[in-house]
Amino acid sequence: MKLYEFQGKELFAEYGIPIPKGSIVRTIDEIKALNAPLVLKSQVLSGGRGKAGGVVLCNDNASLIQEAKRILGSTLKGEKVNALLVEEKLDIVQEYYLSIAIDGEEARKPLIMASIARGMEIGKVAEEEPHLVLKQPFNPLVGICDYHIRKVASFLDLNSEFKSLRKILRAMDAIRFECDATLVEINPLAKTPAGLFALDSKITLDNDAKFRQGELFEKAFCNNKK
């Protein structure tokens, strides 16, 4: 079961991962009550929303309303857009890819993946330009250790943000474990003057764990059917 971005970010906030200030809106009247600059983000489960015109930065209120009217109710990559996540514009210095996934090739061990190739299909990048992707497996019984985090920080040139990166990675792993997630992805993770922020979220829940995660599955299912 996939979660929408706003659902994933609700989990991120609950676990202490910094996210931009934002709100979910479903009507133009709600948009008219807001003030630019803001980022409009279509809430669909498909990837590639930006290239498809589903993620737009609006620098003034006129474009904010115009773009919201264009996107709300439209069909994006086969999905109807019933809601928008509206977020503050951040001053971005650099962007990265960061995820924790279950690696089927490593006896279903969790695997940290990190890259400077943010916003791209990471599997394709890993295949075509493997030097751009760090793959760091770890023991699920021990968890993520500082030496794992140091390796990621060094690879991404984020040594100055080690403490923040440690907090984020350990929170991601807590979501993986406590919510039975097979994928917890931040793409992109943004470095800003105010620190690191998760600009996007992608979380996939293990369908076999529905009996343990009933409330989370029900919430995701209800939003998926709207």
N, C-alpha and C positions, 0 to 999 in steps of 0.2 A: 504494500500500500504506500503510495507516494503522498507526501504532504505538500500543500501549497507553500509558496515562499513565506507568506505571512504566518502560517502555522508553524513553520520551521523557526521563524524568528521569534515567535512567542516562546518556544522551547529554549532558543539561544538566550533570550533575556532571563528566563527562569533559572538557567544554569550559569548566568554571569558573563556571557559572551557579549561584548559591546556591539550594539546595532544602531543605525541612524534613527533619529526620532521620526515617527511616522504613524499613520492611521489607515485603516481600511475604509474605503468609500464605495458606495454602490449607486449613487444618484448624482446628477449634475448640481442639484441644489447643495449637496454636501461640498462639492468642489468649489462652488461660488463663495462659500464661507471661508476658504483658505487663501493664503497669499503666497505668491511666487517670491523667490525661485524655489521650485520643487521638482522632484522626479516622479513621474507617473509610471507605474509598473503593472502591466496586465497580470492578473492572477489566473494563469493557466498552468497545466502540468508539463507542457511541452518545453523543450529547450530551445535555444536560439531565438528568444523573444526580441532581443535587441535588433538583430538583423531583419526580423519580420515587422519591425515598427511598433512593437508592443512595449518598449521601454523608451521614454522620452523625457529629456530635460526641458523644463519650461521656465524661462527667465522672467516672464511677465504674466500678469493675470489673464490677459487676452488669450495668449497662446495656451495657458493652462486650461481654460474653459474649452477652447477650440479643440485641443488634442483629446481632452476627456470625452467630448461629444463624438469624436472620431473613433475612439477606442471602445468605450462602453457599449455593450450590445453587439459589437462586431464579432466576426469569427477569425480567430488567430490560429493558424496551423491546425484547423479542424475542430477547435474548441471555442465555444462562445465565451466571451469575456463578460462575466457578471459582476466583477469587482476589480478595483484598482487599489494597490498599495501606494500611498502617497508619502514620500519621504523627503527629508531635508537634503539639501545639496551640501556635500562635504568637500573640503579642500584636499584633494587626493594627491599624494606625493608619488606613490608607487602602488601597484596592484599585484597580487599573487594568487595562486591556486593552492588550496589546502583541503585535504579530506582524510577521513578514516573510513576504510571499507573492509569487508570480509573478503579475503583473498582465497578463492577456491583452489588456486594452484599451490597454496602453502597450507594445506590441511585445514582450510577455513580459519586461518589465523587472521587477526586484525592487522591492517597495513596502513601506515601513514603514507600519503602521497603529497608531495609539495613541488611547486614549479613557479617560475616567473612567467610562464605562458598562460596567464589568466584569460578567462573568457573564451577558451578554445576547447575542443573535444580532447580531453586529457589522454584518452586511450590512443588516439591518432598521434598525438605529440610524442607519447612514450614509445610508440612504434617507429616513427619516422625520425625523431630527434631525441633519443633516450638520454642524452647528456643534459637535457633541460628538465628532466623529471627525477626526483629523488623518491625511491621506494624504501620505506623503513618498516619492516615487520616488527611486532613486539609480542611478548607473551601475555595472553589475556588474563592469566592468573596473577601476574605481577603488575601489569599496567604499563603506562608510559613512564619511563625513567628520565632523569635529567640528561643523561648522555644521549638519549634519543632526541630530546628537544634541542640540545646543543648542536647536534648534527643537522637538524632542520634549520635552525637559526643561522648556522654557518652557510648552508647551501643557499638560503634566500638572502644572505647578507643582512640579517635582522638581529645580529648579536646585541645591538643596543636596545632591542625590544624583547630580550630574553624572558623577563618576568611576565610580560603581557602574553607572549606566545605560549609560555608554559600554562598560564591560566586558561587560555583558549583551547589548547590541545587537550588538556585534562578534562575540561568541560565537555568537549566533543566526545571524548572517550566515555565519560559518564553517561551521556545521552545514548551512545551506542549500547552500553551495557544495560542501563536502567530502562530504556525504552525499546530494547530489542531491535535496534536499527542495523540494517545491513550496509547502509551508506549514510554518512554525515559529511556533507560537503559545503565548503565556503568558496564561492567562485564569482566574484573575487573577494579576497581578503585585502582590505585597503590600509595602507600606511598613511596617516594624516598627521598634521602638527599636534593633534590632540590624542594620538595613539592609534592602535589597530582597531578596525571595525569590520564586521561581517556585512558586506554590501548585498549579499544574496545568500539564500539557503536552499539546500536540496537534501531532503531526508527521506529515506525509504525504510519502511518498517518490514520486519520479517513476518510474512503472512502466517507462518506456523506458530507465531507467538500471540495470536489474537486472543487466546484464552487468558493470557496474562495482561494484555494491554487493551482490554475491552473499551475503557473510556476513551483512550486516545484513538482507537480504530473507529469508534462510533462518531467522534468529532470529525475525523478526516472523511469518513464516508458521507456524512451529512453535507459537508462543504463540497465534496466531489459531485454530489447529485444536484446542487443548486444551479 
